[in-house]
Amino acid sequence: MLKRVFMAPDPGRTRLRFGARAVLGIALAVALCGLAGHSLTGAVTGGLAALLALFTVTDATVRGQAVTTALLPAVGLPVLTAAAELHDHPVARDLTFLAVVGAGVYARRWGPRGHSLGVFAFMTFFVAQFLHATTDQLPQLYVAVLLSVLAAAAVRFGLWCYERRLPPPAVPAPPGGTGLARVTTRQAIQATAGAGFALVVGQLVSGQRWYWAVGATWWIFVNTTSRGETLVRGFRRLLGTVIGIALGLLVAMPVHGDPTVTAALAAACVFGIFYTAAVSYTWMMLWVTLLAGLLYGLLGVLGPDLLALRLAETGVGALGAALAVILVLPVTTHSITDAWIRRALRCVHACAVETARRLAGAADADPAPRVAELEQLLTRVRLSVAPLVHPLNPMLGRKRRARHVLALLDDCAREVRGLVAVAADPEASHDARLSTACRRVEAAVEALTEGRDIAVHADGLPHAEPALAHLHGLERALSELARPLRTPPGSPLVGA
């Protein structure tokens, strides 16, 4: 885990810039709240609003990101109002919180913008519980949210918009016709059920900090689709919380809420959250837990008992999420993995066809976008297969098959990248055998997706021509994929 975090590739130093910009944007937001004369509650609200504006907005284009950022207060302020108005009405407050959970997850069907707005709405309600916000504080909190979102936007889109120099990321839409179209509805129901369990049990554990359990359930459902993904994410959240609490005892408690030291440590935590989020959920949760401890230190309530209570409430939230995905409209790992693999295979074929057209001299042929899409699809495959290859998975047969599938898909990607590199060479010329080989790749993909056998052919000297060599390698990898992907339900790869 340490190697994955600190040795993971960071092309263009994107994660480094992501983390550094977050520290700058949040610091500016907190400073503006201070200059406006806000209390500690207002400053904390503003800092968290800026953090969410910089972290959760993930639209593919800078313009889309700016629009989503502008919409955040329109969603957050009404939720903040409801949370404050219902502060002294626990039943109505709890039912409203669960409604926010369900609506926030359901909104993911509208893509990154729906996801961002759903997260912001949930976290606004959560922060109101964290700070015990009341109606007399609303004017100050409104200003804090608006100032902080503006500060985050100024840094992100004005001072340091490094995304303008980057190509828009290829974000593949979930494939339809396989059950994925219903996942947001299922997850909304699951998340609401899990949050309901967490809310009730969390209140039995603590009448003051019950919202921690609901927050744990919510964040376990973020960026997951299947039952297995959610269970693994719950384990990682619990592990990160345990490590973060241990660090809190060593780091946050000795600070005793000192503003200067706390501010410096909080900046380090913010950087850690943003820098590690893409590579390790466990490490991200470590930094989140330590940051929460520092904030409670500022509020003057941090102690060993509070940290132990946080661990207990996180465990309740993880249990709620686990029960929900197991018992309520479960979405199996196989159904999700199968859908993404099929999509990736079709993209492999499209890459081969586009490359052949490029070699044939078609001026409008450009396989590069297809390769970028394939990389994104393979990332989704790896995420969906992660539960099967997890070190704690006791089903060794399924683990071996899943690793075999991943290795063969990586072989396909490598051959496709080689094809594209050949096509980019201006000296490359079209060979009539390329068309035949591309047709075989198409037939192999169709056979894989329809469950039929694949025959590997060789024409002429397969390694003499680079493009043909890559096509033959691609054909062999597709042929070897047939066995693990063609297994019946109940096999070591299916039904997880």
Disulfide bonds with the S-S distance in Angstrom:
none
